[in-house]
Amino acid sequence: MTDEEGAVAGTSDTVADDDALYVLTAVLLTPAQFPSVLGDDYPAACAALALEPYDEGYGLVLGQDGSGARWTVVVEDVSLVAVAIAAWDCGMEYDLSPDDRSVVCALPGWPLAVGVAAPGVAAPHDPLPDPEAEGVDPAPLAPPDTDSWGPAQRRMGADEIAHQWVAWREQIDDETAFITSGGAYGAGGEGGVDVGVEKDGADAVAGPESKDQDDDEANAAAKVEPQAEADVEADSAAGGAGEAETGAAVEIEVEVESEVEVESDGSDANAENPAKETPSAVHPGVRRALAQARAYVDTPPPPGRVRSSFATGDARMLRADGPGWSLVARTDDIAFILLDEEPGEVLPVGRGTKLPGLLKALDALAVRPS
């Protein structure tokens, strides 16, 4: 859904009504689909909005009132919101007007950045505190800080890779990016890759920047560092990770408009990246992430921690999150891992012999859009 479509769907050029909500966009909050900025899983996302994690989920309608104040209206009519989003995605107009009886609550602010505003009202701003609330008003919702890297930005980065898988996958040459058996370096050794992500509002589009783009325009640099093989199966003693090939660590600057912007500091990353200090060893964060993902198979995580969506052919697109890590993968291809301790860095994991089985097991337990 584009910002323009969202704006047309629920706004009017007529004189503003202070009690009206001028709808700009909407998102689903369900076990299978929820804004990743809110948490690693569906219960965590609901908790961020002080909502009960009902199985049916909610719809989040983002808009402005007649004074221009930002509001997020939570509704129970998930189907109505889903229809509106589908119509907008197809370029169709749709007047999203939830029935008052389906409204759960109205929360000040927006959890996501929205790149448009309702015409005929003041610029978007947080609503004034309710004088009758005696200081117990909830703090206005706000999108993540665009100048930092943390769990929200890491999850959003993984979402963007999933949304633009082909563009990101094209940056990886299997013959040079992944290590051969025995931990030997691949044929490629080191190389440069320019990778960038752009995001606009609640609906983002990401993709790698052109390799021949000028440095000033690209504003992104990448270094490929070889790593040894990783075992996907958890080792009980060391928390190890199987025989999937762990590829080169791709350092990136992630440029995100409106919703999130991540800038990696080359000097700090080089100083703290274990993959650079010990190129023959697998990054410990990758080993930890793969071991914890394997543990999900034996002990299913909270709903939404592992999500499966459509991909081309017979494959599925997987998204999984855990403490300090995010994984995105196609069930018929490789995986990418993002870590809290590696700002702006994407770590590819090759198929090997164990990764296919792990992805198949994760897909079997994942929640899927209905």
Secondary structure, 3 states (H helix, E strand, C coil): CCHHHHHHHHCCCCCCCCCCCEEEEEEEECCCCCCHHHCCCHHHHHHHCCCCCCCCCEEEEEEECCCCEEEEEEECCHHHHHHHHHHHHCCCCCCCCCCHHHEEEEEEECCCCCCCCCCCCCCCECCCCCHHHCCCCCCCECCCCCCCCCHHHHHHHHHHHHHCHHHHHCCCCHHHHECCHHHCCCCCCCCCCCCCEECCCCCCEECCCCCCCCHHHHCCCCCEECCCEECCCECCCCCCECCEEEECEEECCECCCCCCCECCCHHHHHHHCHHHHCCCCCCHHHHHHHHHHHHHHHCCCCCCCEEEEECCCCCEEEEEEECCEEEEEECCCCEEEEECCCCCEEEEECCCCCHHHHHHHHHHHCECCC
